[in-house]
């Protein structure tokens, strides 16, 4: 079957196509990459980071676990920090909340409420029969714990080292004579806690901070505001 078009009809169709504006779709802007660094201590904050990134569609989140022993505040846009800002930090600190370092023990132990003096005796080896656990040098948790509890005293040479709170929980859970410590945000049902007296609890309760090298603007500021609400 053949179709025939008259010249007037072809001219009308040409005129309509010539008058129709061309539609050019503008591609959406590329998302802004926000780099967030945090120590293994603050791993429980990962869910909040991703939740806030999901509520900020104009950003792309990149996270990295780093050692708190040598932070690089220029490399990351935002650094999550446990405890007071490090000495010499010249940027801006924003409070995200508080967390408490709690004492965890094996199933056979019960010495609640524990005092700073009692805990110092345990960690210097004055109390026998216990397997005590701490973290490697440079850990933010160990720095806070040693300052509050040891106060310059040397730890027992028999102390064992756990590389992370997850490893600490696992080690204490399987040893009925073990003593260790983790942030409260890490607690699981596999370990029991020793209640701290008010003095020890005050020393071991620390802020969770967001540190930036410069005053946050735009997308980073919105992202930080979401974290503060979390």
One Martini backbone bead per residue (centre of mass of N, CA, C, O) as a GRO file, in nm:
protein
  230
    1UNK     BB    1   0.096   0.035   0.023
    2UNK     BB    2   0.036   0.372  -0.068
    3UNK     BB    3   0.135   0.705   0.012
    4UNK     BB    4  -0.005   1.028  -0.029
    5UNK     BB    5   0.132   1.360  -0.041
    6UNK     BB    6   0.071   1.669  -0.030
    7UNK     BB    7   0.223   1.968  -0.049
    8UNK     BB    8   0.066   2.124   0.172
    9UNK     BB    9   0.111   1.909   0.393
   10UNK     BB   10   0.421   1.912   0.395
   11UNK     BB   11   0.448   2.212   0.466
   12UNK     BB   12   0.304   2.198   0.740
   13UNK     BB   13   0.488   1.993   0.875
   14UNK     BB   14   0.748   2.162   0.845
   15UNK     BB   15   0.652   2.406   1.010
   16UNK     BB   16   0.605   2.263   1.277
   17UNK     BB   17   0.898   2.150   1.313
   18UNK     BB   18   1.040   2.433   1.302
   19UNK     BB   19   0.881   2.559   1.563
   20UNK     BB   20   0.982   2.349   1.746
   21UNK     BB   21   1.140   2.315   2.023
   22UNK     BB   22   1.428   2.224   2.160
   23UNK     BB   23   1.512   1.956   2.380
   24UNK     BB   24   1.735   2.009   2.660
   25UNK     BB   25   1.894   1.811   2.883
   26UNK     BB   26   2.009   1.864   3.201
   27UNK     BB   27   2.241   1.749   3.378
   28UNK     BB   28   2.308   1.654   3.670
   29UNK     BB   29   2.488   1.721   3.921
   30UNK     BB   30   2.756   1.636   4.069
   31UNK     BB   31   2.837   1.494   4.342
   32UNK     BB   32   2.955   1.555   4.653
   33UNK     BB   33   3.243   1.470   4.807
   34UNK     BB   34   3.248   1.304   5.129
   35UNK     BB   35   3.497   1.274   5.376
   36UNK     BB   36   3.513   1.016   5.633
   37UNK     BB   37   3.669   0.984   5.948
   38UNK     BB   38   3.743   0.695   6.168
   39UNK     BB   39   3.761   0.508   6.429
   40UNK     BB   40   3.695   0.196   6.552
   41UNK     BB   41   3.532   0.307   6.794
   42UNK     BB   42   3.313   0.455   6.569
   43UNK     BB   43   3.159   0.233   6.400
   44UNK     BB   44   2.853   0.272   6.497
   45UNK     BB   45   2.830   0.543   6.305
   46UNK     BB   46   2.786   0.434   6.014
   47UNK     BB   47   2.477   0.438   5.994
   48UNK     BB   48   2.445   0.747   6.024
   49UNK     BB   49   2.611   0.828   5.780
   50UNK     BB   50   2.431   0.681   5.564
   51UNK     BB   51   2.163   0.809   5.637
   52UNK     BB   52   2.250   1.107   5.578
   53UNK     BB   53   2.337   1.059   5.286
   54UNK     BB   54   2.044   0.974   5.193
   55UNK     BB   55   1.937   1.280   5.276
   56UNK     BB   56   2.189   1.377   5.069
   57UNK     BB   57   2.187   1.365   4.729
   58UNK     BB   58   2.439   1.579   4.671
   59UNK     BB   59   2.605   1.335   4.791
   60UNK     BB   60   2.918   1.149   4.843
   61UNK     BB   61   3.021   0.880   5.036
   62UNK     BB   62   3.339   0.854   5.218
   63UNK     BB   63   3.495   0.601   5.409
   64UNK     BB   64   3.739   0.579   5.696
   65UNK     BB   65   3.957   0.393   5.878
   66UNK     BB   66   4.156   0.528   6.144
   67UNK     BB   67   4.416   0.634   6.321
   68UNK     BB   68   4.442   0.837   6.613
   69UNK     BB   69   4.759   0.882   6.620
   70UNK     BB   70   4.743   1.011   6.295
   71UNK     BB   71   4.578   1.263   6.207
   72UNK     BB   72   4.412   1.398   5.896
   73UNK     BB   73   4.234   1.695   5.861
   74UNK     BB   74   4.287   1.752   5.545
   75UNK     BB   75   4.183   1.487   5.405
   76UNK     BB   76   3.924   1.523   5.560
   77UNK     BB   77   3.613   1.672   5.599
   78UNK     BB   78   3.552   1.453   5.834
   79UNK     BB   79   3.605   1.387   6.190
   80UNK     BB   80   3.567   1.139   6.409
   81UNK     BB   81   3.569   1.188   6.775
   82UNK     BB   82   3.705   1.058   7.082
   83UNK     BB   83   3.694   1.311   7.277
   84UNK     BB   84   3.905   1.536   7.305
   85UNK     BB   85   4.074   1.732   7.133
   86UNK     BB   86   4.362   1.747   7.007
   87UNK     BB   87   4.654   1.868   7.042
   88UNK     BB   88   4.655   2.153   6.822
   89UNK     BB   89   4.378   2.191   6.728
   90UNK     BB   90   4.242   2.443   6.473
   91UNK     BB   91   3.956   2.385   6.433
   92UNK     BB   92   3.630   2.244   6.429
   93UNK     BB   93   3.386   2.158   6.685
   94UNK     BB   94   3.124   1.904   6.706
   95UNK     BB   95   2.856   1.784   6.872
   96UNK     BB   96   2.703   1.438   6.887
   97UNK     BB   97   2.773   1.339   7.186
   98UNK     BB   98   2.782   1.052   7.410
   99UNK     BB   99   3.019   0.827   7.575
  100UNK     BB  100   3.086   0.520   7.757
  101UNK     BB  101   3.318   0.363   7.944
  102UNK     BB  102   3.305   0.016   8.008
  103UNK     BB  103   3.313  -0.249   8.225
  104UNK     BB  104   3.422  -0.579   8.154
  105UNK     BB  105   3.334  -0.927   8.235
  106UNK     BB  106   3.345  -1.220   8.343
  107UNK     BB  107   3.131  -1.458   8.481
  108UNK     BB  108   3.302  -1.477   8.774
  109UNK     BB  109   3.263  -1.166   8.810
  110UNK     BB  110   3.206  -0.930   9.107
  111UNK     BB  111   3.275  -0.559   9.154
  112UNK     BB  112   3.031  -0.393   9.225
  113UNK     BB  113   3.130  -0.096   9.240
  114UNK     BB  114   3.375   0.055   9.062
  115UNK     BB  115   3.680   0.209   9.123
  116UNK     BB  116   3.960   0.374   9.047
  117UNK     BB  117   4.142   0.224   9.255
  118UNK     BB  118   4.057  -0.065   9.182
  119UNK     BB  119   4.133  -0.050   8.880
  120UNK     BB  120   4.431   0.011   8.923
  121UNK     BB  121   4.501  -0.253   9.065
  122UNK     BB  122   4.428  -0.435   8.830
  123UNK     BB  123   4.618  -0.284   8.599
  124UNK     BB  124   4.896  -0.327   8.785
  125UNK     BB  125   4.871  -0.629   8.935
  126UNK     BB  126   4.761  -0.640   9.243
  127UNK     BB  127   4.556  -0.841   9.116
  128UNK     BB  128   4.505  -1.167   9.115
  129UNK     BB  129   4.370  -1.395   8.862
  130UNK     BB  130   4.365  -1.197   8.616
  131UNK     BB  131   4.254  -1.101   8.284
  132UNK     BB  132   4.384  -0.832   8.122
  133UNK     BB  133   4.258  -0.566   7.907
  134UNK     BB  134   4.366  -0.377   7.620
  135UNK     BB  135   4.520  -0.138   7.415
  136UNK     BB  136   4.702  -0.001   7.202
  137UNK     BB  137   4.906   0.223   7.129
  138UNK     BB  138   4.702   0.509   7.021
  139UNK     BB  139   4.446   0.462   7.142
  140UNK     BB  140   4.174   0.630   7.243
  141UNK     BB  141   4.082   0.447   7.471
  142UNK     BB  142   4.353   0.422   7.621
  143UNK     BB  143   4.409   0.719   7.675
  144UNK     BB  144   4.160   0.764   7.854
  145UNK     BB  145   4.202   0.533   8.057
  146UNK     BB  146   4.491   0.597   8.160
  147UNK     BB  147   4.430   0.883   8.265
  148UNK     BB  148   4.196   0.796   8.466
  149UNK     BB  149   4.334   0.531   8.606
  150UNK     BB  150   4.654   0.531   8.613
  151UNK     BB  151   4.792   0.812   8.642
  152UNK     BB  152   5.106   0.707   8.550
  153UNK     BB  153   5.091   0.423   8.579
  154UNK     BB  154   5.187   0.101   8.529
  155UNK     BB  155   5.115  -0.159   8.363
  156UNK     BB  156   5.086  -0.469   8.339
  157UNK     BB  157   5.283  -0.712   8.182
  158UNK     BB  158   5.011  -0.910   8.143
  159UNK     BB  159   4.875  -0.754   7.945
  160UNK     BB  160   4.634  -0.752   7.697
  161UNK     BB  161   4.575  -0.709   7.340
  162UNK     BB  162   4.324  -0.528   7.167
  163UNK     BB  163   4.251  -0.395   6.849
  164UNK     BB  164   3.937  -0.393   6.939
  165UNK     BB  165   3.623  -0.400   7.059
  166UNK     BB  166   3.549  -0.669   6.926
  167UNK     BB  167   3.791  -0.826   7.046
  168UNK     BB  168   3.728  -0.768   7.341
  169UNK     BB  169   3.455  -0.909   7.358
  170UNK     BB  170   3.554  -1.189   7.275
  171UNK     BB  171   3.767  -1.233   7.502
  172UNK     BB  172   3.578  -1.194   7.754
  173UNK     BB  173   3.348  -1.401   7.685
  174UNK     BB  174   3.564  -1.667   7.716
  175UNK     BB  175   3.658  -1.537   8.008
  176UNK     BB  176   3.581  -1.557   8.348
  177UNK     BB  177   3.865  -1.368   8.429
  178UNK     BB  178   3.799  -1.113   8.272
  179UNK     BB  179   3.917  -0.771   8.183
  180UNK     BB  180   3.758  -0.478   8.040
  181UNK     BB  181   3.687  -0.229   7.766
  182UNK     BB  182   3.407  -0.033   7.637
  183UNK     BB  183   3.186   0.110   7.468
  184UNK     BB  184   2.852   0.124   7.509
  185UNK     BB  185   2.784   0.098   7.194
  186UNK     BB  186   2.919  -0.215   7.200
  187UNK     BB  187   2.734  -0.377   7.353
  188UNK     BB  188   2.661  -0.711   7.461
  189UNK     BB  189   2.523  -1.017   7.580
  190UNK     BB  190   2.813  -1.173   7.622
  191UNK     BB  191   2.853  -0.956   7.847
  192UNK     BB  192   2.949  -0.811   8.147
  193UNK     BB  193   2.901  -0.551   8.381
  194UNK     BB  194   3.064  -0.295   8.573
  195UNK     BB  195   2.979  -0.079   8.783
  196UNK     BB  196   3.032   0.256   8.824
  197UNK     BB  197   3.121   0.503   8.986
  198UNK     BB  198   3.082   0.837   8.967
  199UNK     BB  199   3.381   0.909   8.919
  200UNK     BB  200   3.442   0.708   8.689
  201UNK     BB  201   3.211   0.783   8.500
  202UNK     BB  202   3.300   1.073   8.449
  203UNK     BB  203   3.584   1.002   8.323
  204UNK     BB  204   3.446   0.786   8.097
  205UNK     BB  205   3.288   1.029   7.981
  206UNK     BB  206   3.258   1.114   7.631
  207UNK     BB  207   3.286   1.281   7.347
  208UNK     BB  208   3.136   1.315   7.026
  209UNK     BB  209   3.308   1.433   6.739
  210UNK     BB  210   3.323   1.687   6.482
  211UNK     BB  211   3.593   1.748   6.261
  212UNK     BB  212   3.717   2.055   6.112
  213UNK     BB  213   3.934   2.261   5.944
  214UNK     BB  214   3.670   2.413   5.859
  215UNK     BB  215   3.400   2.580   5.802
  216UNK     BB  216   3.112   2.458   5.720
  217UNK     BB  217   2.950   2.413   5.398
  218UNK     BB  218   2.666   2.337   5.272
  219UNK     BB  219   2.661   2.008   5.242
  220UNK     BB  220   2.831   1.962   5.498
  221UNK     BB  221   2.640   2.112   5.689
  222UNK     BB  222   2.392   1.933   5.643
  223UNK     BB  223   2.524   1.669   5.730
  224UNK     BB  224   2.596   1.758   6.017
  225UNK     BB  225   2.306   1.823   6.110
  226UNK     BB  226   2.210   1.530   6.089
  227UNK     BB  227   2.407   1.405   6.295
  228UNK     BB  228   2.307   1.571   6.541
  229UNK     BB  229   2.017   1.431   6.533
  230UNK     BB  230   2.128   1.125   6.577
   0.00000   0.00000   0.00000
